[in-house]
Amino acid sequence: MPKTVVITGAGSGIGFACAEHLLSCGWCVALIDRDAAALEKARGALGHPQETLPFCLDVTDEAAVNEAIASAGKLGPVRGLINSAAIGADQSFEATSVESFRRILDVNVVGCFIVARAAIGPMRDAGGGAIVNLASVSGLRGNIGRTAYGASKGAIVTMTQVMAVELAAANIRVNAIAPGPIETAMVRVMHTPEARENWMSRVPQRRYGESHEIARAAAFLLDEEQSGYVTGHVLAVDGGFLAGGLLPQ
Ligand SMILES: NC(=O)c1ccc[n+]([C@@H]2O[C@H](COP(=O)([O-])OP(=O)(O)OC[C@H]3O[C@@H](n4cnc5c(N)ncnc54)[C@H](O)[C@@H]3O)[C@@H](O)[C@H]2O)c1
């Protein structure tokens, strides 16, 4: 029976690219997104109706998440999870409202926690699995405008490490990917032309990444044969951003 990966945020950007690539690798994919239209469009574009199931829900809705993860098993045993759903904002520390801070932490951190915790039972029953959480370089550096978003991604890094330690005995590996700037809908909203110039001056490879470059890294981290001894790791896929200090002008 083919194994199933649950992907949150599958209606757009990195989540969609992960769905596309993992289907081509032989996985069945449970697609989660709160945007019904994006989800329907994504499922149509993926073109594997037998190997996909859509779930329109908000990752902060615990009951809906539990129900969806239980139903995802109809495709095949749940052996993988990619937590890609998130929201962002480009706001200075002083301009960040408490409401905005709470909402970003709720979706990005608590949502990831809710989905991952729901997936643990089915993965354990299936003999193990792998989880990939989308962090960010903004969770590892003090990037301008990233008070709430950066804090949420820093939390993802630590939560990934704790999960890796606690779930190793259940044969569940947990890793994070820290993307640099990737051309997606989120970035089109968050990056002004000035911000783009700023990023380009800091990324040694002098370009934005593509969603499929993150999808391939996620597929590696899900694949027991290729990364069976990798857990608790934060993989930067960032064109060298985190390695950088002074760059050639
Ligand atoms: N694009 C980048 O440059 C970049 C860089 C670093 C990290 N990331 C991370 O990668 C992940 C994917 O980002 P992206 O650029 O593809 O974003 P995106 O905005 O293109 O896609 C995110 C998807 O998540 C869904 N979503 C948002 N909130 C949700 C919720 N509460 N419940 C269910 N679905 C929800 C949205 O509807 C959307 O379809 C995020 O975790 C993001 O923080 C992205």
The ligand as an SDF file (V2000), in Angstrom:
LIG
                    3D

 44 48  0  0  0  0  0  0  0  0999 V2000
    8.5270   31.9960    0.7500 N   0  0  0  0  0  0  0  0  0  0  0  0
    9.5660   32.2280    1.4960 C   0  0  0  0  0  0  0  0  0  0  0  0
   10.4440   33.0360    1.1580 O   0  0  0  0  0  0  0  0  0  0  0  0
    9.7450   31.5320    2.8120 C   0  0  0  0  0  0  0  0  0  0  0  0
   10.9360   31.7250    3.4840 C   0  0  0  0  0  0  0  0  0  0  0  0
   11.1320   31.0890    4.6980 C   0  0  0  0  0  0  0  0  0  0  0  0
   10.1490   30.2560    5.2060 C   0  0  0  0  0  0  0  0  0  0  0  0
    8.9900   30.0840    4.5200 N   0  0  0  0  0  0  0  0  0  0  0  0
    7.9840   29.2050    5.1160 C   0  0  0  0  0  0  0  0  0  0  0  0
    7.5670   28.2420    4.1740 O   0  0  0  0  0  0  0  0  0  0  0  0
    6.1970   27.9170    4.3940 C   0  0  0  0  0  0  0  0  0  0  0  0
    5.3910   28.1000    3.1180 C   0  0  0  0  0  0  0  0  0  0  0  0
    5.4800   29.4550    2.7100 O   0  0  0  0  0  0  0  0  0  0  0  0
    4.9860   29.9240    1.2770 P   0  0  0  0  0  0  0  0  0  0  0  0
    5.8920   30.9990    0.8560 O   0  0  0  0  0  0  0  0  0  0  0  0
    4.7400   28.7430    0.4100 O   0  0  0  0  0  0  0  0  0  0  0  0
    3.5950   30.6100    1.6880 O   0  0  0  0  0  0  0  0  0  0  0  0
    2.2360   30.7930    0.8630 P   0  0  0  0  0  0  0  0  0  0  0  0
    1.5700   31.9700    1.4660 O   0  0  0  0  0  0  0  0  0  0  0  0
    2.4880   30.7760   -0.6120 O   0  0  0  0  0  0  0  0  0  0  0  0
    1.4240   29.4510    1.2400 O   0  0  0  0  0  0  0  0  0  0  0  0
    0.9700   29.2400    2.5450 C   0  0  0  0  0  0  0  0  0  0  0  0
   -0.3230   28.4480    2.4730 C   0  0  0  0  0  0  0  0  0  0  0  0
   -0.7280   28.1890    3.8200 O   0  0  0  0  0  0  0  0  0  0  0  0
   -2.1240   28.3940    3.9160 C   0  0  0  0  0  0  0  0  0  0  0  0
   -2.4550   28.7700    5.2970 N   0  0  0  0  0  0  0  0  0  0  0  0
   -2.1140   29.9040    5.9480 C   0  0  0  0  0  0  0  0  0  0  0  0
   -2.6300   29.9140    7.1700 N   0  0  0  0  0  0  0  0  0  0  0  0
   -3.3140   28.7410    7.3150 C   0  0  0  0  0  0  0  0  0  0  0  0
   -4.0600   28.1560    8.3540 C   0  0  0  0  0  0  0  0  0  0  0  0
   -4.2480   28.8080    9.5180 N   0  0  0  0  0  0  0  0  0  0  0  0
   -4.6100   26.9330    8.1660 N   0  0  0  0  0  0  0  0  0  0  0  0
   -4.4540   26.2860    6.9920 C   0  0  0  0  0  0  0  0  0  0  0  0
   -3.7620   26.8020    5.9510 N   0  0  0  0  0  0  0  0  0  0  0  0
   -3.2020   28.0020    6.1140 C   0  0  0  0  0  0  0  0  0  0  0  0
   -2.4200   29.5360    2.9480 C   0  0  0  0  0  0  0  0  0  0  0  0
   -3.7950   29.5450    2.5750 O   0  0  0  0  0  0  0  0  0  0  0  0
   -1.4750   29.2080    1.7970 C   0  0  0  0  0  0  0  0  0  0  0  0
   -2.1120   28.3990    0.8270 O   0  0  0  0  0  0  0  0  0  0  0  0
    5.7530   28.8120    5.5510 C   0  0  0  0  0  0  0  0  0  0  0  0
    5.8680   28.0870    6.7570 O   0  0  0  0  0  0  0  0  0  0  0  0
    6.7220   29.9540    5.5170 C   0  0  0  0  0  0  0  0  0  0  0  0
    6.8430   30.5950    6.7550 O   0  0  0  0  0  0  0  0  0  0  0  0
    8.7620   30.7010    3.3340 C   0  0  0  0  0  0  0  0  0  0  0  0
  1  2  1  0
  2  3  2  0
  2  4  1  0
  4  5  1  0
  4 44  2  0
  5  6  2  0
  6  7  1  0
  7  8  2  0
  8  9  1  0
  8 44  1  0
  9 10  1  0
  9 42  1  0
 10 11  1  0
 11 12  1  0
 11 40  1  0
 12 13  1  0
 13 14  1  0
 14 15  2  0
 14 16  1  0
 14 17  1  0
 17 18  1  0
 18 19  2  0
 18 20  1  0
 18 21  1  0
 21 22  1  0
 22 23  1  0
 23 24  1  0
 23 38  1  0
 24 25  1  0
 25 26  1  0
 25 36  1  0
 26 27  1  0
 26 35  1  0
 27 28  2  0
 28 29  1  0
 29 30  1  0
 29 35  2  0
 30 31  1  0
 30 32  2  0
 32 33  1  0
 33 34  2  0
 34 35  1  0
 36 37  1  0
 36 38  1  0
 38 39  1  0
 40 41  1  0
 40 42  1  0
 42 43  1  0
M  CHG  2   8   1  16  -1
M  END
$$$$
